[in-house]
Amino acid sequence: METTTPIALSRQIVLRRQMDIIANNIANMTATGFRAESLLAEEVPVDVGPRQTVRYVQDVALVRDLTPGAMIPTNNPLDVAIEGEGYFVIATEEGERYTRNGQFRLNELGELVTADGDGVLNDGGGAIVLPPGSPSVTIAPDGTVSVPDGLLGRLGVVIFDDFQNMEKAGHGLYRTDQAPLPRAEVNVVQGMIEGSNVRPVLEMTEMMTTLRAYQGTQKIIDAHHELERRMVERMLEVGA
C-alpha cells in the first residue's frame, strides 16, 4: 500500500490549520482580553497490513494560552480589567456568555453594557443600572459599583473548572456547558483594560517555521510523484 502521499498530506492539513491559527493570533494582537491559541497535534498509528503500521498526523485540540495580557490604562471609569483568573458575565440573546474584555459603556437606559450592547450582569444575575445624572461611578477592587448616592451592585466575575473547555462565541465572548463558579476573591482594576497576550515576534517566527515545514512536505510529495512517474515510464519501456 502506497502511504507516502497520504501521510504527507495529513501533515500539510495540520500545518494549514496551524497557519490559520497563527494568522488569527496576529490579527488579534491588539484585541482587548484576547488569548493566543495554538494547535495540539499528535501521531495516529494506522495498521495497513501484516506487521505494518504507518503514522498519520492529526490535530486533536486547540490550546488557549491563559497567561494574562498587559494592563493598559484608559482613564475611562467604565473600563475594568480582571487581575488573575475570571470572566465577566454577559447577557446575550443566546444566553449568558463570558469575557475578559472589560471595555464597558452605558446604554440609553443607564445600564452597563459591552461595546456591542450586551448587558453586564452583577453577581446576582441582574443588570447594573446607573441613575440618571450620576456625576461619577466608582468600581472597587472587589467589583462593587457605586455612585455618590449609594451602591449599585457588584460585577459578576466567575471561574470554571476547565478554562480550556470554553468555546469562542465571537466579539470576545466565550460559551461553555460548565457551571460558572463565583470567584471567592475578586480583584478588578478600574480605568484599565487587559491587552492581548499575543507576542507578535514569536507568532511571526512560528509562522515562518510552519511555512517552511509545509514547503518541505510539498517537496517530499513532489519527489515521490516524480519517482512514480519514472517507474511507470520504465515499466512501459520494458513492456514495449
C-alpha positions as CSV (number, residue, x, y, z in Angstrom):
1,M,0.0,0.0,0.0
2,E,1.4,3.4,-1.0
3,T,1.3,5.6,2.0
4,T,3.9,8.4,1.4
5,T,1.5,10.8,-0.1
6,P,-1.4,10.3,2.4
7,I,0.9,10.7,5.3
8,A,2.5,13.9,3.8
9,L,-1.0,15.3,3.0
10,S,-2.2,14.7,6.6
11,R,0.8,16.7,7.8
12,Q,0.0,19.5,5.4
13,I,-3.6,19.6,6.5
14,V,-2.4,20.1,10.1
15,L,0.1,22.7,9.0
16,R,-2.5,24.7,7.1
17,R,-4.8,24.6,10.2
18,Q,-1.8,25.8,12.3
19,M,-1.1,28.7,9.9
20,D,-4.8,29.8,10.2
21,I,-4.5,29.9,14.0
22,I,-1.2,31.8,13.9
23,A,-2.8,34.3,11.4
24,N,-5.8,34.8,13.7
25,N,-3.4,35.4,16.7
26,I,-1.6,38.1,14.8
27,A,-4.8,39.7,13.6
28,N,-5.9,39.9,17.3
29,M,-2.7,41.1,18.8
30,T,-4.4,44.4,19.8
31,A,-7.8,42.9,20.7
32,T,-8.8,43.6,24.3
33,G,-8.5,40.5,26.5
34,F,-7.6,38.2,23.6
35,R,-5.9,34.9,24.5
36,A,-3.5,33.4,21.9
37,E,-4.2,29.9,20.7
38,S,-2.0,27.0,19.4
39,L,-2.7,23.7,17.8
40,L,-2.1,20.4,19.6
41,A,-1.3,17.6,17.1
42,E,-0.3,14.0,17.6
43,E,0.6,11.0,15.6
44,V,-2.2,8.5,14.8
45,P,-0.9,4.9,14.1
46,V,-2.9,3.0,11.5
47,D,-2.4,-0.7,10.6
48,V,-2.2,-1.1,6.8
49,G,-1.1,-4.7,6.6
50,P,0.5,-7.6,8.4
51,R,3.2,-6.2,10.7
52,Q,3.0,-2.8,9.0
53,T,1.9,0.4,10.7
54,V,2.0,4.0,9.4
55,R,1.6,7.1,11.5
56,Y,-0.5,10.0,10.2
57,V,-0.7,13.5,11.8
58,Q,-3.9,14.8,13.2
59,D,-4.9,17.9,15.1
60,V,-6.7,16.9,18.3
61,A,-7.3,20.1,20.2
62,L,-7.0,23.9,20.3
63,V,-5.0,25.1,23.3
64,R,-5.5,28.6,24.7
65,D,-2.7,30.5,26.4
66,L,-4.2,31.6,29.7
67,T,-1.3,34.0,30.5
68,P,-2.9,37.4,31.4
69,G,-2.3,40.2,29.0
70,A,-0.7,43.5,30.0
71,M,-2.8,46.1,31.9
72,I,-3.4,49.1,29.8
73,P,-4.6,52.4,31.4
74,T,-7.5,54.2,29.7
75,N,-8.7,56.6,32.4
76,N,-12.2,55.6,31.4
77,P,-14.1,54.9,34.7
78,L,-16.3,52.3,32.9
79,D,-13.3,50.3,31.8
80,V,-12.4,47.4,34.1
81,A,-9.7,44.7,34.0
82,I,-9.6,41.5,36.0
83,E,-6.3,40.6,37.7
84,G,-5.8,36.9,37.7
85,E,-8.4,34.3,36.7
86,G,-12.0,35.0,36.0
87,Y,-14.5,36.2,33.4
88,F,-17.2,38.9,33.4
89,V,-20.7,37.5,32.9
90,I,-22.6,39.0,29.9
91,A,-26.3,38.6,29.0
92,T,-26.8,38.0,25.2
93,E,-29.8,36.9,23.1
94,E,-28.3,33.4,23.0
95,G,-27.8,33.2,26.8
96,E,-25.0,34.0,29.2
97,R,-21.6,34.5,27.8
98,Y,-18.2,35.3,29.4
99,T,-15.5,37.7,28.5
100,R,-12.2,39.2,29.6
101,N,-12.9,42.4,27.7
102,G,-13.9,45.0,30.3
103,Q,-14.5,47.9,27.9
104,F,-18.0,48.8,29.1
105,R,-20.3,51.7,28.4
106,L,-23.8,52.9,29.3
107,N,-26.8,52.4,27.1
108,E,-29.8,54.8,26.8
109,L,-31.4,53.2,29.9
110,G,-28.3,53.7,32.0
111,E,-27.4,50.0,32.0
112,L,-23.8,48.9,32.0
113,V,-23.2,47.1,28.7
114,T,-20.5,45.9,26.4
115,A,-19.4,47.7,23.2
116,D,-22.0,45.5,21.3
117,G,-24.8,46.5,23.7
118,D,-25.0,43.2,25.7
119,G,-25.7,43.7,29.3
120,V,-23.1,43.3,32.0
121,L,-24.5,41.2,34.9
122,N,-24.0,41.6,38.6
123,D,-23.1,38.7,40.9
124,G,-26.8,38.0,41.3
125,G,-27.5,37.8,37.6
126,G,-29.2,41.2,37.3
127,A,-28.4,44.3,35.4
128,I,-26.2,47.1,36.7
129,V,-28.1,50.4,36.2
130,L,-26.7,53.9,36.9
131,P,-29.2,56.5,38.0
132,P,-29.7,59.4,35.6
133,G,-27.3,62.3,36.1
134,S,-24.8,60.4,38.2
135,P,-21.7,62.6,38.3
136,S,-19.3,59.7,38.8
137,V,-19.0,56.0,39.2
138,T,-16.6,54.0,41.3
139,I,-15.7,50.4,40.8
140,A,-13.9,48.9,43.8
141,P,-11.3,46.1,43.6
142,D,-13.9,43.6,44.7
143,G,-16.1,44.7,41.8
144,T,-18.6,46.7,43.8
145,V,-20.1,49.5,41.6
146,S,-21.2,52.7,43.4
147,V,-22.1,56.3,42.8
148,P,-22.1,59.1,45.4
149,D,-25.7,58.3,46.2
150,G,-25.0,54.6,47.1
151,L,-24.1,51.1,46.0
152,L,-25.5,49.8,42.6
153,G,-24.3,46.2,42.8
154,R,-21.2,44.1,42.3
155,L,-19.8,42.9,39.0
156,G,-20.3,39.2,38.3
157,V,-16.9,37.5,38.0
158,V,-16.8,33.8,37.6
159,I,-14.3,31.0,37.1
160,F,-14.6,27.4,35.7
161,D,-13.2,24.0,36.4
162,D,-11.6,23.8,33.0
163,F,-10.7,27.1,31.3
164,Q,-9.6,25.3,28.1
165,N,-13.1,23.8,27.7
166,M,-14.6,27.2,26.6
167,E,-15.5,27.9,23.0
168,K,-15.2,31.3,21.3
169,A,-18.6,32.8,20.6
170,G,-17.5,35.9,18.7
171,H,-16.9,39.5,19.7
172,G,-14.5,38.5,22.5
173,L,-17.1,36.3,24.2
174,Y,-16.9,32.6,25.3
175,R,-19.5,30.0,25.9
176,T,-19.3,26.7,27.9
177,D,-21.6,24.0,29.2
178,Q,-19.7,24.1,32.5
179,A,-21.4,25.6,35.6
180,P,-19.9,29.0,36.4
181,L,-18.4,29.3,39.9
182,P,-18.2,32.6,41.7
183,R,-14.6,33.7,42.3
184,A,-14.1,34.0,46.0
185,E,-11.6,36.9,45.9
186,V,-12.2,39.2,43.0
187,N,-9.6,41.8,42.1
188,V,-10.6,44.2,39.4
189,V,-8.9,47.5,38.4
190,Q,-11.0,50.5,37.3
191,G,-9.8,52.6,34.4
192,M,-7.7,49.8,32.9
193,I,-8.2,47.1,30.2
194,E,-6.4,43.9,29.6
195,G,-4.4,43.8,26.4
196,S,-4.0,40.8,24.2
197,N,-1.4,38.3,25.3
198,V,-0.2,37.6,21.8
199,R,3.5,38.0,21.3
200,P,3.9,39.2,17.7
201,V,7.6,38.3,17.3
202,L,7.0,34.7,18.5
203,E,4.0,34.4,16.2
204,M,5.9,35.6,13.2
205,T,8.7,33.2,13.9
206,E,6.2,30.3,14.3
207,M,4.6,31.4,11.0
208,M,7.9,31.2,9.1
209,T,8.7,27.8,10.7
210,T,5.2,26.5,9.8
211,L,5.6,27.8,6.2
212,R,9.0,26.1,5.8
213,A,7.6,22.8,7.1
214,Y,4.7,23.0,4.7
215,Q,7.0,23.7,1.8
216,G,9.4,20.9,2.8
217,T,6.5,18.4,3.0
218,Q,5.4,19.5,-0.5
219,K,8.9,18.8,-1.8
220,I,8.6,15.2,-0.4
221,I,5.2,14.8,-2.3
222,D,6.7,16.2,-5.5
223,A,9.7,13.9,-5.3
224,H,7.5,10.9,-4.6
225,H,5.3,11.7,-7.6
226,E,8.4,12.0,-9.8
227,L,9.7,8.6,-8.7
228,E,6.3,7.1,-9.5
229,R,6.3,8.8,-12.9
230,R,9.8,7.4,-13.7
231,M,8.7,4.0,-12.6
232,V,5.7,4.0,-14.8
233,E,7.8,5.1,-17.8
234,R,10.3,2.3,-17.3
235,M,7.5,-0.3,-17.0
236,L,6.1,1.0,-20.3
237,E,9.5,0.8,-21.9
238,V,10.0,-2.8,-20.7
239,G,6.6,-3.8,-22.0
240,A,7.0,-2.2,-25.4
